[in-house]
Amino acid sequence: TLHRAQRATYEAVIAPVWSVVQDLHRGEFTRYALTAAEHGVAAALTGLAPGSRLHESVWELPGPAPVRDVRLDGRGLVLLPTFHHPAGPLLQDTPGHPAVLTYPAGPGLPPTAGGPVVSAEALAAVLGRTRLEALRLLAEPHTTTSLARALHVSNATASSHAAALRSAGMATTARRGRSVTHRRTALGTLVVGAWPP
């Protein structure tokens, strides 16, 4: 049950934005590497955990309790930027293993109104105006006939648009008896979500 729940969560939340997550991680690693190269490891670590201080092989971390000393002693430090945890850094310090710091980075996912806004014209240039309108309409389930009516096109044309969106992972189609119902996927919602209302 837990495995199915994890898989369903991945498919609904992570998969549609996985390429974005990878780009954000690459950007974060580049930022950290440049900071370390220009200002040193101590400055980079202080930037990741504000108020911390690296003194020789001891990393002093502030917290609600007294300052915590992490003695690295050559064990290494693994940095894990996350775009899903908005709170402060989390440290895992297991003796005999590298210390692991998970820290919030980037603007967060999924992309929100604070991210770049794509104009309807730009999206229409990629998808076509009718297909973009179909994607917008599929926020609610539509049969091929109801989608055709809303778009003012033939059933065959509506079916073709739905098939193209489905092949791009932006819509799903479910058959019920003699009719089929189309609906937008999480990826489709992300795409159309960049279009201001």
Accessible surface in RSA format (square Angstrom, percent):
REM  Atomic radii and reference values for relative SASA: ProtOr
REM  Chains: A
REM  Algorithm: Lee & Richards
REM  Probe-radius: 1.40
REM  Slices: 20
REM RES _ NUM      All-atoms   Total-Side   Main-Chain    Non-polar    All polar
REM                ABS   REL    ABS   REL    ABS   REL    ABS   REL    ABS   REL
RES THR A   1   128.10  91.1  97.00  98.3  31.10  74.1  69.63  93.5  58.47  88.4
RES LEU A   2   131.42  73.2 124.48  89.1   6.94  17.5 127.12  89.3   4.30  11.6
RES HIS A   3   134.32  73.4 131.09  91.1   3.22   8.2  91.00  93.8  43.32  50.4
RES ARG A   4   164.38  69.0 158.93  81.0   5.45  13.0  73.67 100.7  90.70  55.0
RES ALA A   5    51.94  47.8  42.05  64.9   9.89  22.5  50.87  71.6   1.07   2.8
RES GLN A   6   107.88  60.3  98.82  72.2   9.06  21.6  37.77  80.4  70.11  53.2
RES ARG A   7   129.88  54.5 126.42  64.4   3.46   8.2  45.18  61.7  84.71  51.3
RES ALA A   8    60.75  55.9  50.49  77.9  10.26  23.3  57.68  81.2   3.06   8.1
RES THR A   9    77.80  55.3  72.76  73.8   5.04  12.0  52.31  70.3  25.49  38.5
RES TYR A  10    75.06  35.0  73.86  42.0   1.19   3.1  49.61  37.3  25.45  31.4
RES GLU A  11    85.17  48.9  75.70  57.3   9.47  22.5  37.65  72.8  47.51  38.8
RES ALA A  12    59.96  55.1  46.14  71.2  13.82  31.4  51.73  72.8   8.24  21.8
RES VAL A  13    78.35  51.6  68.66  62.2   9.69  23.3  72.39  62.9   5.96  16.2
RES ILE A  14    34.88  19.9  34.88  26.0   0.00   0.0  34.88  25.1   0.00   0.0
RES ALA A  15    36.56  33.6  19.56  30.2  17.00  38.7  20.38  28.7  16.18  42.9
RES PRO A  16    25.39  18.5   7.88   7.2  17.51  63.6  14.56  12.0  10.83  67.3
RES VAL A  17     3.57   2.4   3.57   3.2   0.00   0.0   3.57   3.1   0.00   0.0
RES TRP A  18   110.83  44.5 110.77  53.6   0.06   0.1  97.29  51.9  13.54  22.0
RES SER A  19    73.84  62.4  69.68  93.0   4.16   9.6  44.50  94.8  29.34  41.1
RES VAL A  20    54.61  35.9  53.84  48.7   0.77   1.9  54.50  47.4   0.11   0.3
RES VAL A  21     4.07   2.7   4.07   3.7   0.00   0.0   4.07   3.5   0.00   0.0
RES GLN A  22    70.09  39.2  66.74  48.8   3.34   8.0  12.01  25.6  58.08  44.0
RES ASP A  23    82.68  57.9  73.81  73.5   8.88  21.0  25.92  61.0  56.76  56.6
RES LEU A  24    43.75  24.4  38.28  27.4   5.48  13.8  40.82  28.7   2.94   7.9
RES HIS A  25    46.20  25.2  46.20  32.1   0.00   0.0  32.83  33.8  13.37  15.6
RES ARG A  26   138.78  58.3 136.01  69.3   2.77   6.6  72.70  99.4  66.08  40.0
RES GLY A  27    41.20  50.8   0.00   N/A  41.20  50.8  34.73  95.3   6.47  14.5
RES GLU A  28    14.63   8.4  11.33   8.6   3.30   7.9   2.40   4.6  12.23  10.0
RES PHE A  29   105.00  52.5 101.34  62.8   3.66   9.5 102.35  62.1   2.65   7.6
RES THR A  30    77.31  55.0  72.03  73.0   5.28  12.6  51.34  69.0  25.98  39.3
RES ARG A  31   114.22  48.0 109.72  55.9   4.50  10.7  67.48  92.2  46.73  28.3
RES TYR A  32    45.39  21.2  45.22  25.7   0.17   0.4  35.07  26.4  10.31  12.7
RES ALA A  33    57.17  52.6  49.17  75.9   7.99  18.2  53.77  75.7   3.39   9.0
RES LEU A  34    99.82  55.6  99.55  71.2   0.26   0.7  99.82  70.1   0.00   0.0
RES THR A  35    35.50  25.2  32.75  33.2   2.74   6.5  21.32  28.6  14.17  21.4
RES ALA A  36    23.38  21.5  15.01  23.2   8.37  19.0  15.29  21.5   8.09  21.4
RES ALA A  37    88.10  81.0  44.71  69.0  43.39  98.7  57.17  80.5  30.93  81.9
RES GLU A  38   123.03  70.6  88.23  66.7  34.80  82.9  37.24  72.0  85.79  70.0
RES HIS A  39   126.14  68.9  95.89  66.6  30.25  77.4  67.79  69.9  58.35  67.9
RES GLY A  40    31.54  38.9   0.00   N/A  31.54  38.9  29.04  79.7   2.50   5.6
RES VAL A  41    79.80  52.5  74.99  67.9   4.81  11.6  74.99  65.2   4.81  13.0
RES ALA A  42    44.59  41.0  41.97  64.8   2.62   6.0  42.18  59.4   2.42   6.4
RES ALA A  43    42.53  39.1  27.66  42.7  14.87  33.8  34.98  49.3   7.55  20.0
RES ALA A  44     3.29   3.0   0.09   0.1   3.20   7.3   1.48   2.1   1.82   4.8
RES LEU A  45     2.84   1.6   2.84   2.0   0.00   0.0   2.84   2.0   0.00   0.0
RES THR A  46    55.16  39.2  53.57  54.3   1.59   3.8  43.89  58.9  11.27  17.0
RES GLY A  47    54.76  67.5   0.00   N/A  54.76  67.5  32.89  90.3  21.87  49.0
RES LEU A  48    11.25   6.3   2.39   1.7   8.86  22.3   4.34   3.1   6.90  18.6
RES ALA A  49     4.22   3.9   3.50   5.4   0.73   1.7   4.22   5.9   0.00   0.0
RES PRO A  50   100.81  73.5  85.27  77.7  15.53  56.5  87.05  71.9  13.76  85.5
RES GLY A  51    60.83  75.0   0.00   N/A  60.83  75.0  34.73  95.3  26.10  58.5
RES SER A  52     6.77   5.7   0.00   0.0   6.76  15.6   0.00   0.0   6.77   9.5
RES ARG A  53   129.06  54.2 127.32  64.9   1.74   4.1  60.10  82.1  68.96  41.8
RES LEU A  54    46.48  25.9  26.46  18.9  20.03  50.3  26.46  18.6  20.03  53.9
RES HIS A  55    91.76  50.1  89.82  62.4   1.94   5.0  57.48  59.2  34.28  39.9
RES GLU A  56   155.03  89.0 115.33  87.3  39.70  94.5  55.24 106.8  99.79  81.5
RES SER A  57    47.12  39.8  42.16  56.3   4.96  11.4  30.32  64.6  16.80  23.5
RES VAL A  58    19.72  13.0  19.72  17.8   0.00   0.0  19.72  17.1   0.00   0.0
RES TRP A  59     0.52   0.2   0.52   0.2   0.00   0.0   0.00   0.0   0.52   0.8
RES GLU A  60    42.00  24.1  41.21  31.2   0.79   1.9   5.53  10.7  36.47  29.8
RES LEU A  61    17.37   9.7  16.94  12.1   0.43   1.1  16.94  11.9   0.43   1.1
RES PRO A  62    66.05  48.1  46.42  42.3  19.63  71.3  46.91  38.7  19.14 119.0
RES GLY A  63    44.69  55.1   0.00   N/A  44.69  55.1  24.77  68.0  19.91  44.6
RES PRO A  64   156.26 113.9 109.23  99.6  47.03 171.0 123.33 101.8  32.93 204.7
RES ALA A  65    68.15  62.7  52.58  81.1  15.57  35.4  62.23  87.6   5.92  15.7
RES PRO A  66   120.07  87.5  99.43  90.6  20.64  75.0 112.30  92.7   7.77  48.3
RES VAL A  67    93.10  61.3  69.38  62.8  23.72  57.2  69.38  60.3  23.72  64.3
RES ARG A  68   114.32  48.0 109.45  55.8   4.88  11.6  49.20  67.2  65.12  39.5
RES ASP A  69    72.65  50.9  50.70  50.5  21.95  51.9  12.75  30.0  59.90  59.7
RES VAL A  70     0.11   0.1   0.00   0.0   0.11   0.3   0.11   0.1   0.00   0.0
RES ARG A  71   138.26  58.1 130.99  66.8   7.27  17.3  45.11  61.7  93.15  56.5
RES LEU A  72    24.28  13.5  24.28  17.4   0.00   0.0  24.28  17.1   0.00   0.0
RES ASP A  73    99.96  70.0  69.37  69.0  30.59  72.3  35.12  82.6  64.84  64.7
RES GLY A  74    82.25 101.4   0.00   N/A  82.25 101.4  42.92 117.8  39.33  88.1
RES ARG A  75    54.84  23.0  35.01  17.8  19.82  47.2  38.13  52.1  16.71  10.1
RES GLY A  76    34.87  43.0   0.00   N/A  34.87  43.0  33.98  93.2   0.89   2.0
RES LEU A  77    44.63  24.9  14.63  10.5  30.00  75.4  14.65  10.3  29.98  80.7
RES VAL A  78    63.91  42.1  60.39  54.7   3.51   8.5  63.91  55.5   0.00   0.0
RES LEU A  79    32.34  18.0  20.03  14.3  12.31  30.9  20.03  14.1  12.31  33.1
RES LEU A  80    85.65  47.7  85.39  61.1   0.26   0.7  85.65  60.2   0.00   0.0
RES PRO A  81     7.27   5.3   1.53   1.4   5.74  20.9   1.53   1.3   5.74  35.7
RES THR A  82    22.07  15.7  19.56  19.8   2.51   6.0  12.72  17.1   9.35  14.1
RES PHE A  83    10.07   5.0   1.59   1.0   8.49  22.1   5.45   3.3   4.62  13.2
RES HIS A  84    91.86  50.2  60.66  42.2  31.21  79.8  55.07  56.8  36.80  42.8
RES HIS A  85    53.83  29.4  50.62  35.2   3.21   8.2  33.63  34.7  20.19  23.5
RES PRO A  86   129.47  94.4  98.79  90.1  30.68 111.5 106.59  88.0  22.88 142.2
RES ALA A  87    56.45  51.9  43.99  67.9  12.45  28.3  56.45  79.5   0.00   0.0
RES GLY A  88    39.91  49.2   0.00   N/A  39.91  49.2  26.94  73.9  12.97  29.0
RES PRO A  89    55.31  40.3  33.63  30.7  21.69  78.8  33.72  27.8  21.59 134.2
RES LEU A  90    98.48  54.8  95.16  68.1   3.32   8.3  97.21  68.3   1.26   3.4
RES LEU A  91    39.36  21.9   8.76   6.3  30.59  76.9  10.02   7.0  29.34  79.0
RES GLN A  92   110.60  61.8 105.22  76.9   5.38  12.8  35.75  76.1  74.86  56.8
RES ASP A  93    44.55  31.2  20.65  20.6  23.90  56.5   0.98   2.3  43.57  43.5
RES THR A  94    55.10  39.2  53.30  54.0   1.80   4.3  42.84  57.5  12.26  18.5
RES PRO A  95   118.80  86.6 101.33  92.4  17.48  63.5 107.15  88.5  11.65  72.4
RES GLY A  96    69.56  85.8   0.00   N/A  69.56  85.8  35.77  98.2  33.79  75.7
RES HIS A  97   106.89  58.4 106.19  73.8   0.69   1.8  57.78  59.6  49.10  57.1
RES PRO A  98    58.87  42.9  55.09  50.2   3.78  13.7  55.09  45.5   3.78  23.5
RES ALA A  99     0.00   0.0   0.00   0.0   0.00   0.0   0.00   0.0   0.00   0.0
RES VAL A 100    30.38  20.0  29.77  27.0   0.61   1.5  29.77  25.9   0.61   1.6
RES LEU A 101     1.34   0.7   1.34   1.0   0.00   0.0   1.34   0.9   0.00   0.0
RES THR A 102    33.35  23.7  33.35  33.8   0.00   0.0  18.55  24.9  14.80  22.4
RES TYR A 103     5.26   2.5   5.26   3.0   0.00   0.0   3.68   2.8   1.59   2.0
RES PRO A 104    49.00  35.7  34.00  31.0  15.00  54.5  34.27  28.3  14.73  91.5
RES ALA A 105    14.17  13.0   1.62   2.5  12.55  28.6  10.38  14.6   3.80  10.1
RES GLY A 106    54.08  66.7   0.00   N/A  54.08  66.7  19.87  54.5  34.21  76.6
RES PRO A 107   113.55  82.8  72.48  66.1  41.07 149.3  86.06  71.1  27.49 170.8
RES GLY A 108    23.03  28.4   0.00   N/A  23.03  28.4  20.47  56.2   2.56   5.7
RES LEU A 109    29.01  16.2   3.37   2.4  25.64  64.5   3.85   2.7  25.16  67.7
RES PRO A 110    69.34  50.5  69.08  63.0   0.26   0.9  69.19  57.1   0.15   1.0
RES PRO A 111    67.11  48.9  44.20  40.3  22.90  83.3  49.94  41.2  17.16 106.7
RES THR A 112    94.87  67.5  75.40  76.4  19.47  46.4  66.84  89.8  28.03  42.4
RES ALA A 113   101.05  92.9  69.51 107.3  31.53  71.7  80.70 113.6  20.34  53.9
RES GLY A 114    77.87  96.0   0.00   N/A  77.87  96.0  41.18 113.0  36.69  82.2
RES GLY A 115    25.70  31.7   0.00   N/A  25.70  31.7  17.23  47.3   8.46  19.0
RES PRO A 116   120.96  88.2  98.03  89.4  22.92  83.3 110.30  91.1  10.65  66.2
RES VAL A 117    97.43  64.1  66.24  60.0  31.19  75.2  66.28  57.6  31.15  84.5
RES VAL A 118    51.56  33.9  48.20  43.6   3.36   8.1  51.56  44.8   0.00   0.0
RES SER A 119    51.43  43.5  43.44  58.0   8.00  18.4  37.34  79.5  14.10  19.8
RES ALA A 120    19.15  17.6  16.90  26.1   2.25   5.1  16.90  23.8   2.25   5.9
RES GLU A 121   108.21  62.1 102.78  77.8   5.43  12.9  50.52  97.7  57.69  47.1
RES ALA A 122    47.13  43.3  35.94  55.5  11.19  25.5  44.32  62.4   2.81   7.4
RES LEU A 123    20.43  11.4  20.24  14.5   0.19   0.5  20.43  14.3   0.00   0.0
RES ALA A 124     8.41   7.7   3.40   5.2   5.02  11.4   3.59   5.1   4.82  12.8
RES ALA A 125    89.69  82.5  46.45  71.7  43.25  98.4  58.88  82.9  30.81  81.6
RES VAL A 126   124.25  81.8  92.01  83.3  32.24  77.7  96.97  84.3  27.28  74.0
RES LEU A 127    28.82  16.0  18.20  13.0  10.62  26.7  20.90  14.7   7.92  21.3
RES GLY A 128    30.90  38.1   0.00   N/A  30.90  38.1  30.02  82.4   0.88   2.0
RES ARG A 129   157.32  66.1 145.15  74.0  12.17  29.0  71.05  97.1  86.27  52.3
RES THR A 130    50.74  36.1  43.71  44.3   7.03  16.7  13.67  18.4  37.06  56.0
RES ARG A 131    64.93  27.3  64.50  32.9   0.43   1.0   4.75   6.5  60.19  36.5
RES LEU A 132     4.24   2.4   4.24   3.0   0.00   0.0   4.24   3.0   0.00   0.0
RES GLU A 133    51.34  29.5  51.06  38.6   0.29   0.7  26.22  50.7  25.12  20.5
RES ALA A 134     0.00   0.0   0.00   0.0   0.00   0.0   0.00   0.0   0.00   0.0
RES LEU A 135     0.00   0.0   0.00   0.0   0.00   0.0   0.00   0.0   0.00   0.0
RES ARG A 136   108.34  45.5 104.26  53.1   4.08   9.7  34.74  47.5  73.59  44.6
RES LEU A 137    33.07  18.4  27.41  19.6   5.66  14.2  30.23  21.2   2.83   7.6
RES LEU A 138     0.00   0.0   0.00   0.0   0.00   0.0   0.00   0.0   0.00   0.0
RES ALA A 139    40.02  36.8  28.87  44.6  11.15  25.4  31.50  44.4   8.53  22.6
RES GLU A 140   110.10  63.2 110.10  83.3   0.00   0.0  47.03  91.0  63.06  51.5
RES PRO A 141    63.14  46.0  45.59  41.6  17.56  63.8  45.79  37.8  17.35 107.8
RES HIS A 142    35.18  19.2  32.39  22.5   2.80   7.2  28.25  29.1   6.94   8.1
RES THR A 143    48.41  34.4  47.57  48.2   0.84   2.0  41.99  56.4   6.42   9.7
RES THR A 144    21.54  15.3  20.63  20.9   0.91   2.2  18.28  24.6   3.26   4.9
RES THR A 145    53.48  38.0  53.00  53.7   0.48   1.1  30.30  40.7  23.18  35.0
RES SER A 146    36.23  30.6  32.80  43.8   3.43   7.9  31.41  66.9   4.82   6.7
RES LEU A 147     0.00   0.0   0.00   0.0   0.00   0.0   0.00   0.0   0.00   0.0
RES ALA A 148     3.12   2.9   2.91   4.5   0.21   0.5   2.91   4.1   0.21   0.6
RES ARG A 149   171.68  72.1 157.89  80.5  13.79  32.8  71.39  97.6 100.29  60.8
RES ALA A 150    43.57  40.1  16.25  25.1  27.32  62.2  28.28  39.8  15.29  40.5
RES LEU A 151    18.10  10.1   1.98   1.4  16.12  40.5   4.60   3.2  13.50  36.3
RES HIS A 152   166.61  91.1 132.14  91.8  34.47  88.2  99.15 102.2  67.46  78.5
RES VAL A 153    44.57  29.3  21.95  19.9  22.62  54.5  32.92  28.6  11.65  31.6
RES SER A 154    64.59  54.6  47.75  63.7  16.83  38.8  52.81 112.5  11.78  16.5
RES ASN A 155    75.19  51.9  69.96  67.6   5.23  12.6  25.62  61.6  49.57  47.9
RES ALA A 156    78.19  71.9  61.96  95.6  16.23  36.9  70.56  99.4   7.63  20.2
RES THR A 157    53.96  38.4  49.83  50.5   4.13   9.8  28.08  37.7  25.88  39.1
RES ALA A 158     0.16   0.1   0.00   0.0   0.16   0.4   0.13   0.2   0.03   0.1
RES SER A 159    50.91  43.0  49.42  66.0   1.49   3.4  13.06  27.8  37.85  53.0
RES SER A 160    62.89  53.1  52.71  70.3  10.18  23.5  29.61  63.1  33.29  46.6
RES HIS A 161    25.91  14.2  25.91  18.0   0.00   0.0  21.96  22.6   3.95   4.6
RES ALA A 162     0.24   0.2   0.23   0.4   0.01   0.0   0.23   0.3   0.01   0.0
RES ALA A 163    37.38  34.4  34.13  52.7   3.25   7.4  34.32  48.3   3.06   8.1
RES ALA A 164    30.92  28.4  19.74  30.5  11.18  25.4  26.13  36.8   4.79  12.7
RES LEU A 165     1.11   0.6   0.77   0.5   0.34   0.9   1.11   0.8   0.00   0.0
RES ARG A 166   102.82  43.2  92.71  47.3  10.11  24.1  33.03  45.1  69.79  42.3
RES SER A 167   101.35  85.6  58.02  77.4  43.33  99.8  51.97 110.7  49.38  69.2
RES ALA A 168    52.29  48.1  27.64  42.7  24.65  56.1  40.21  56.6  12.08  32.0
RES GLY A 169    34.73  42.8   0.00   N/A  34.73  42.8  29.15  80.0   5.58  12.5
RES MET A 170    18.51   9.6  18.51  12.3   0.00   0.0  17.51  14.9   1.00   1.3
RES ALA A 171     3.30   3.0   0.40   0.6   2.90   6.6   0.40   0.6   2.90   7.7
RES THR A 172    73.07  52.0  71.39  72.4   1.67   4.0  56.39  75.7  16.68  25.2
RES THR A 173    46.76  33.3  16.51  16.7  30.25  72.1  16.47  22.1  30.29  45.8
RES ALA A 174    50.25  46.2  44.34  68.4   5.92  13.5  49.73  70.0   0.52   1.4
RES ARG A 175   170.66  71.7 138.92  70.8  31.74  75.6  58.19  79.5 112.48  68.2
RES ARG A 176   161.88  68.0 149.92  76.4  11.96  28.5  59.35  81.1 102.53  62.1
RES GLY A 177    68.84  84.9   0.00   N/A  68.84  84.9  43.14 118.4  25.70  57.6
RES ARG A 178   240.79 101.1 207.30 105.7  33.49  79.7  87.24 119.2 153.56  93.1
RES SER A 179    52.09  44.0  46.92  62.6   5.17  11.9  35.42  75.4  16.66  23.3
RES VAL A 180    26.70  17.6  25.14  22.8   1.56   3.8  25.14  21.8   1.56   4.2
RES THR A 181    19.36  13.8  16.98  17.2   2.38   5.7  11.34  15.2   8.02  12.1
RES HIS A 182     4.66   2.5   4.66   3.2   0.00   0.0   4.48   4.6   0.18   0.2
RES ARG A 183   111.61  46.9 111.50  56.8   0.11   0.3  33.01  45.1  78.60  47.6
RES ARG A 184    43.85  18.4  27.08  13.8  16.76  39.9   2.06   2.8  41.79  25.3
RES THR A 185    29.31  20.8  21.90  22.2   7.41  17.7  29.31  39.4   0.00   0.0
RES ALA A 186    42.34  38.9  27.01  41.7  15.33  34.9  33.21  46.8   9.13  24.2
RES LEU A 187    56.53  31.5  56.04  40.1   0.49   1.2  56.04  39.4   0.49   1.3
RES GLY A 188     0.00   0.0   0.00   N/A   0.00   0.0   0.00   0.0   0.00   0.0
RES THR A 189    64.78  46.1  63.83  64.7   0.95   2.3  51.60  69.3  13.19  19.9
RES LEU A 190    46.33  25.8  33.41  23.9  12.92  32.5  35.66  25.0  10.67  28.7
RES VAL A 191    40.48  26.6  33.75  30.6   6.72  16.2  40.31  35.0   0.17   0.5
RES VAL A 192    14.10   9.3  10.48   9.5   3.62   8.7  10.48   9.1   3.62   9.8
RES GLY A 193    58.85  72.6   0.00   N/A  58.85  72.6  30.53  83.8  28.32  63.4
RES ALA A 194    29.29  26.9  18.36  28.3  10.94  24.9  27.82  39.2   1.47   3.9
RES TRP A 195    57.67  23.1  48.10  23.3   9.57  22.5  39.69  21.2  17.98  29.2
RES PRO A 196    62.07  45.2  50.98  46.5  11.09  40.3  56.14  46.3   5.94  36.9
RES PRO A 197   181.78 132.5 109.25  99.6  72.53 263.7 149.40 123.4  32.38 201.2
END  Absolute sums over single chains surface
CHAIN  1 A    12035.1       9320.8       2714.3       7642.4       4392.8
END  Absolute sums over all chains
TOTAL         12035.1       9320.8       2714.3       7642.4       4392.8
